[in-house]
Amino acid sequence: MIYAKVHSSKNGEIIAMCDEELLGRIITDGRIEINLDKYAGFYKGSLVSEEKAGSLIGNDVFSANLVGKRSVEIFEKKGLVSESQVRNVGGVKFVQIFNLD
């Protein structure tokens, strides 16, 4: 399951997705830190299946913050993220993309 939350902005929607088991963790790799405890509220929307999470990606998506293998793969399968854009932070896949159009 995936936590998915859609935020509205003046430029369009911002989608935040995080694999369920990662929420509440702090992932570090050298100087890079993804704090999924402090920023849990940004990601913690609905707990949904991968299929449902994929259906949240509409035409008005401006940017996305994705943490975890399953969350990233949803965007990869839709051709919105390439493998070269994916970072590995502490063994966890992470993508932050802006301006998806």
Backbone as JSON Lines, residues from 0, in Angstrom:
{"i":0,"aa":"M","n":[0.84,-1.17,0.0],"ca":[0.0,0.0,0.0],"c":[0.89,1.25,0.0]}
{"i":1,"aa":"I","n":[0.29,2.34,-0.44],"ca":[1.02,3.6,-0.62],"c":[0.22,4.73,0.01]}
{"i":2,"aa":"Y","n":[0.93,5.62,0.71],"ca":[0.29,6.85,1.15],"c":[0.37,7.83,-0.01]}
{"i":3,"aa":"A","n":[-0.75,8.41,-0.37],"ca":[-0.79,9.35,-1.48],"c":[-1.6,10.58,-1.07]}
{"i":4,"aa":"K","n":[-1.06,11.73,-1.4],"ca":[-1.74,12.98,-1.07],"c":[-1.54,13.95,-2.23]}
{"i":5,"aa":"V","n":[-2.62,14.6,-2.62],"ca":[-2.57,15.59,-3.69],"c":[-2.73,16.97,-3.06]}
{"i":6,"aa":"H","n":[-1.74,17.82,-3.32],"ca":[-1.75,19.2,-2.84],"c":[-2.06,20.12,-4.02]}
{"i":7,"aa":"S","n":[-2.84,21.14,-3.79],"ca":[-3.13,22.11,-4.84],"c":[-2.17,23.29,-4.73]}
{"i":8,"aa":"S","n":[-1.73,23.77,-5.88],"ca":[-0.89,24.97,-5.92],"c":[-1.36,25.83,-7.09]}
{"i":9,"aa":"K","n":[-0.87,27.03,-7.18],"ca":[-1.27,27.91,-8.28],"c":[-0.81,27.38,-9.64]}
{"i":10,"aa":"N","n":[0.2,26.53,-9.65],"ca":[0.72,25.96,-10.9],"c":[0.09,24.63,-11.28]}
{"i":11,"aa":"G","n":[-0.66,24.03,-10.37],"ca":[-1.26,22.73,-10.61],"c":[-1.12,21.87,-9.38]}
{"i":12,"aa":"E","n":[-1.36,20.58,-9.54],"ca":[-1.33,19.66,-8.4],"c":[0.09,19.17,-8.13]}
{"i":13,"aa":"I","n":[0.35,18.96,-6.84],"ca":[1.6,18.37,-6.39],"c":[1.22,17.03,-5.77]}
{"i":14,"aa":"I","n":[1.77,15.96,-6.3],"ca":[1.47,14.63,-5.77],"c":[2.62,14.18,-4.88]}
{"i":15,"aa":"A","n":[2.26,13.73,-3.69],"ca":[3.23,13.16,-2.75],"c":[2.85,11.7,-2.54]}
{"i":16,"aa":"M","n":[3.8,10.81,-2.76],"ca":[3.57,9.38,-2.56],"c":[4.72,8.78,-1.78]}
{"i":17,"aa":"C","n":[4.36,7.9,-0.86],"ca":[5.36,7.26,-0.02],"c":[4.92,5.83,0.26]}
{"i":18,"aa":"D","n":[5.79,4.87,0.05],"ca":[5.48,3.49,0.39],"c":[5.15,3.42,1.89]}
{"i":19,"aa":"E","n":[4.09,2.7,2.2],"ca":[3.53,2.67,3.55],"c":[4.56,2.44,4.65]}
{"i":20,"aa":"E","n":[5.43,1.48,4.45],"ca":[6.36,1.09,5.51],"c":[7.45,2.13,5.78]}
{"i":21,"aa":"L","n":[7.58,3.13,4.91],"ca":[8.62,4.14,5.07],"c":[8.17,5.35,5.88]}
{"i":22,"aa":"L","n":[6.87,5.6,5.94],"ca":[6.38,6.77,6.66],"c":[6.78,6.69,8.13]}
{"i":23,"aa":"G","n":[7.31,7.78,8.64],"ca":[7.78,7.83,10.02],"c":[9.26,7.57,10.17]}
{"i":24,"aa":"R","n":[9.92,7.16,9.1],"ca":[11.36,6.89,9.15],"c":[12.16,8.12,8.75]}
{"i":25,"aa":"I","n":[13.41,8.13,9.13],"ca":[14.37,9.13,8.65],"c":[15.42,8.36,7.87]}
{"i":26,"aa":"I","n":[15.52,8.66,6.59],"ca":[16.42,7.95,5.69],"c":[17.61,8.87,5.4]}
{"i":27,"aa":"T","n":[18.8,8.36,5.63],"ca":[19.99,9.18,5.41],"c":[21.0,8.44,4.55]}
{"i":28,"aa":"D","n":[21.79,9.25,3.87],"ca":[22.88,8.73,3.05],"c":[23.9,9.86,2.93]}
{"i":29,"aa":"G","n":[24.9,9.83,3.76],"ca":[25.85,10.93,3.78],"c":[25.17,12.21,4.26]}
{"i":30,"aa":"R","n":[25.23,13.25,3.44],"ca":[24.62,14.53,3.82],"c":[23.15,14.63,3.41]}
{"i":31,"aa":"I","n":[22.64,13.62,2.72],"ca":[21.25,13.65,2.27],"c":[20.36,13.0,3.32]}
{"i":32,"aa":"E","n":[19.26,13.69,3.63],"ca":[18.31,13.16,4.6],"c":[16.89,13.34,4.06]}
{"i":33,"aa":"I","n":[16.11,12.28,4.11],"ca":[14.68,12.34,3.8],"c":[13.98,12.04,5.12]}
{"i":34,"aa":"N","n":[13.37,13.08,5.68],"ca":[12.75,12.95,6.99],"c":[11.26,12.69,6.82]}
{"i":35,"aa":"L","n":[10.9,11.43,6.83],"ca":[9.5,11.02,6.65],"c":[8.77,10.93,7.98]}
{"i":36,"aa":"D","n":[9.44,11.39,9.04],"ca":[8.78,11.54,10.34],"c":[8.32,13.0,10.48]}
{"i":37,"aa":"K","n":[9.26,13.91,10.37],"ca":[8.94,15.34,10.49],"c":[7.95,15.79,9.42]}
{"i":38,"aa":"Y","n":[8.09,15.27,8.2],"ca":[7.24,15.68,7.08],"c":[6.18,14.65,6.71]}
{"i":39,"aa":"A","n":[5.81,13.81,7.66],"ca":[4.81,12.76,7.42],"c":[3.51,13.35,6.9]}
{"i":40,"aa":"G","n":[3.11,14.51,7.4],"ca":[1.85,15.13,6.99],"c":[1.81,15.5,5.52]}
{"i":41,"aa":"F","n":[2.97,15.74,4.92],"ca":[3.03,16.05,3.5],"c":[2.65,14.84,2.65]}
{"i":42,"aa":"Y","n":[3.02,13.65,3.1],"ca":[2.78,12.41,2.36],"c":[1.53,11.68,2.82]}
{"i":43,"aa":"K","n":[1.16,11.83,4.08],"ca":[0.1,11.0,4.65],"c":[-1.28,11.53,4.28]}
{"i":44,"aa":"G","n":[-1.72,11.09,3.14],"ca":[-3.09,11.36,2.71],"c":[-3.86,10.06,2.88]}
{"i":45,"aa":"S","n":[-4.31,9.52,1.79],"ca":[-5.03,8.25,1.81],"c":[-4.05,7.09,1.65]}
{"i":46,"aa":"L","n":[-4.34,6.0,2.32],"ca":[-3.57,4.77,2.13],"c":[-4.28,3.98,1.05]}
{"i":47,"aa":"V","n":[-3.62,3.85,-0.11],"ca":[-4.28,3.29,-1.28],"c":[-3.42,2.2,-1.93]}
{"i":48,"aa":"S","n":[-4.07,1.42,-2.8],"ca":[-3.35,0.41,-3.58],"c":[-2.51,1.12,-4.64]}
{"i":49,"aa":"E","n":[-1.59,0.38,-5.24],"ca":[-0.78,0.95,-6.32],"c":[-1.65,1.38,-7.49]}
{"i":50,"aa":"E","n":[-2.66,0.59,-7.8],"ca":[-3.57,0.92,-8.9],"c":[-4.29,2.24,-8.63]}
{"i":51,"aa":"K","n":[-4.8,2.39,-7.43],"ca":[-5.51,3.63,-7.06],"c":[-4.55,4.82,-7.07]}
{"i":52,"aa":"A","n":[-3.34,4.62,-6.58],"ca":[-2.35,5.69,-6.57],"c":[-2.05,6.15,-8.0]}
{"i":53,"aa":"G","n":[-1.95,5.21,-8.92],"ca":[-1.7,5.55,-10.32],"c":[-2.83,6.35,-10.93]}
{"i":54,"aa":"S","n":[-4.05,6.11,-10.46],"ca":[-5.2,6.83,-11.02],"c":[-5.25,8.28,-10.55]}
{"i":55,"aa":"L","n":[-4.47,8.63,-9.54],"ca":[-4.44,10.01,-9.05],"c":[-3.64,10.94,-9.96]}
{"i":56,"aa":"I","n":[-2.87,10.35,-10.86],"ca":[-2.02,11.14,-11.74],"c":[-2.86,11.64,-12.9]}
{"i":57,"aa":"G","n":[-3.24,12.91,-12.83],"ca":[-4.08,13.5,-13.86],"c":[-3.32,14.51,-14.71]}
{"i":58,"aa":"N","n":[-4.05,15.21,-15.53],"ca":[-3.45,16.17,-16.45],"c":[-2.98,17.45,-15.77]}
{"i":59,"aa":"D","n":[-3.43,17.69,-14.56],"ca":[-3.1,18.93,-13.86],"c":[-1.93,18.76,-12.89]}
{"i":60,"aa":"V","n":[-1.17,17.66,-13.02],"ca":[-0.04,17.43,-12.12],"c":[1.13,18.3,-12.54]}
{"i":61,"aa":"F","n":[1.59,19.11,-11.6],"ca":[2.72,20.01,-11.84],"c":[4.03,19.41,-11.35]}
{"i":62,"aa":"S","n":[3.98,18.77,-10.18],"ca":[5.2,18.17,-9.65],"c":[4.86,16.97,-8.78]}
{"i":63,"aa":"A","n":[5.89,16.21,-8.43],"ca":[5.69,15.01,-7.63],"c":[6.89,14.78,-6.72]}
{"i":64,"aa":"N","n":[6.61,14.26,-5.55],"ca":[7.62,13.83,-4.6],"c":[7.3,12.37,-4.3]}
{"i":65,"aa":"L","n":[8.22,11.49,-4.64],"ca":[7.97,10.05,-4.55],"c":[9.06,9.39,-3.72]}
{"i":66,"aa":"V","n":[8.66,8.6,-2.74],"ca":[9.62,7.91,-1.9],"c":[9.23,6.44,-1.82]}
{"i":67,"aa":"G","n":[10.15,5.58,-2.22],"ca":[9.92,4.14,-2.13],"c":[9.79,3.49,-3.49]}
{"i":68,"aa":"K","n":[10.16,2.24,-3.54],"ca":[10.18,1.47,-4.79],"c":[8.82,1.47,-5.49]}
{"i":69,"aa":"R","n":[7.76,1.15,-4.77],"ca":[6.45,1.05,-5.41],"c":[5.95,2.41,-5.89]}
{"i":70,"aa":"S","n":[6.16,3.44,-5.09],"ca":[5.72,4.78,-5.48],"c":[6.43,5.25,-6.74]}
{"i":71,"aa":"V","n":[7.73,5.05,-6.81],"ca":[8.51,5.47,-7.97],"c":[8.1,4.67,-9.2]}
{"i":72,"aa":"E","n":[7.88,3.36,-9.05],"ca":[7.53,2.52,-10.19],"c":[6.22,2.92,-10.85]}
{"i":73,"aa":"I","n":[5.29,3.48,-10.09],"ca":[4.03,3.94,-10.67],"c":[4.31,5.0,-11.73]}
{"i":74,"aa":"F","n":[5.17,5.93,-11.43],"ca":[5.51,6.99,-12.38],"c":[6.39,6.47,-13.52]}
{"i":75,"aa":"E","n":[7.26,5.51,-13.22],"ca":[8.09,4.91,-14.27],"c":[7.21,4.19,-15.3]}
{"i":76,"aa":"K","n":[6.23,3.42,-14.84],"ca":[5.36,2.68,-15.75],"c":[4.54,3.6,-16.63]}
{"i":77,"aa":"K","n":[4.22,4.8,-16.15],"ca":[3.47,5.76,-16.93],"c":[4.37,6.6,-17.84]}
{"i":78,"aa":"G","n":[5.67,6.36,-17.77],"ca":[6.62,7.09,-18.61],"c":[6.88,8.52,-18.14]}
{"i":79,"aa":"L","n":[6.57,8.8,-16.88],"ca":[6.76,10.15,-16.34],"c":[8.1,10.33,-15.64]}
{"i":80,"aa":"V","n":[8.77,9.21,-15.36],"ca":[10.06,9.22,-14.69],"c":[10.95,8.2,-15.39]}
{"i":81,"aa":"S","n":[12.18,8.61,-15.65],"ca":[13.13,7.65,-16.22],"c":[14.08,7.2,-15.11]}
{"i":82,"aa":"E","n":[14.7,6.08,-15.34],"ca":[15.61,5.51,-14.34],"c":[16.73,6.49,-13.98]}
{"i":83,"aa":"S","n":[17.15,7.32,-14.93],"ca":[18.23,8.28,-14.67],"c":[17.81,9.38,-13.69]}
{"i":84,"aa":"Q","n":[16.52,9.58,-13.49],"ca":[16.03,10.6,-12.56],"c":[15.89,10.07,-11.14]}
{"i":85,"aa":"V","n":[15.98,8.78,-10.98],"ca":[15.75,8.15,-9.67],"c":[17.04,8.17,-8.86]}
{"i":86,"aa":"R","n":[16.94,8.65,-7.64],"ca":[18.07,8.62,-6.72],"c":[17.86,7.48,-5.75]}
{"i":87,"aa":"N","n":[18.94,6.99,-5.22],"ca":[18.89,5.96,-4.2],"c":[19.48,6.57,-2.94]}
{"i":88,"aa":"V","n":[18.64,6.78,-1.95],"ca":[19.07,7.39,-0.69],"c":[18.93,6.34,0.41]}
{"i":89,"aa":"G","n":[20.04,5.92,0.94],"ca":[20.01,4.92,2.01],"c":[19.31,3.64,1.6]}
{"i":90,"aa":"G","n":[19.41,3.27,0.32],"ca":[18.78,2.05,-0.17],"c":[17.31,2.23,-0.55]}
{"i":91,"aa":"V","n":[16.81,3.47,-0.54],"ca":[15.41,3.75,-0.84],"c":[15.34,4.62,-2.09]}
{"i":92,"aa":"K","n":[14.47,4.23,-3.04],"ca":[14.29,5.02,-4.26],"c":[13.58,6.33,-3.91]}
{"i":93,"aa":"F","n":[14.02,7.41,-4.56],"ca":[13.47,8.73,-4.3],"c":[13.51,9.55,-5.58]}
{"i":94,"aa":"V","n":[12.41,10.24,-5.87],"ca":[12.35,11.13,-7.03],"c":[11.6,12.39,-6.63]}
{"i":95,"aa":"Q","n":[12.15,13.5,-7.04],"ca":[11.46,14.79,-6.89],"c":[11.49,15.44,-8.27]}
{"i":96,"aa":"I","n":[10.3,15.62,-8.85],"ca":[10.23,16.19,-10.2],"c":[9.33,17.41,-10.2]}
{"i":97,"aa":"F","n":[9.68,18.34,-11.06],"ca":[8.94,19.58,-11.18],"c":[8.51,19.77,-12.62]}
{"i":98,"aa":"N","n":[7.37,20.4,-12.81],"ca":[6.88,20.75,-14.12],"c":[6.79,19.54,-15.04]}
{"i":99,"aa":"L","n":[5.8,18.72,-14.8],"ca":[5.63,17.47,-15.53],"c":[5.11,17.61,-16.95]}
{"i":100,"aa":"D","n":[4.7,18.79,-17.36],"ca":[4.11,18.89,-18.7],"c":[5.12,18.87,-19.81]}
